[in-house]
Amino acid sequence: MSEACVTINLLLTASRDLGCCFGY
């Protein structure tokens, strides 16, 4: 999991539902 993806997950709650890292 890239740091950018983690940051997005922290900033955008919806990103978790969308699967920011495509399931990772």
Helices and strands as residue ranges (DSSP letters): H 3-11, H 13-18
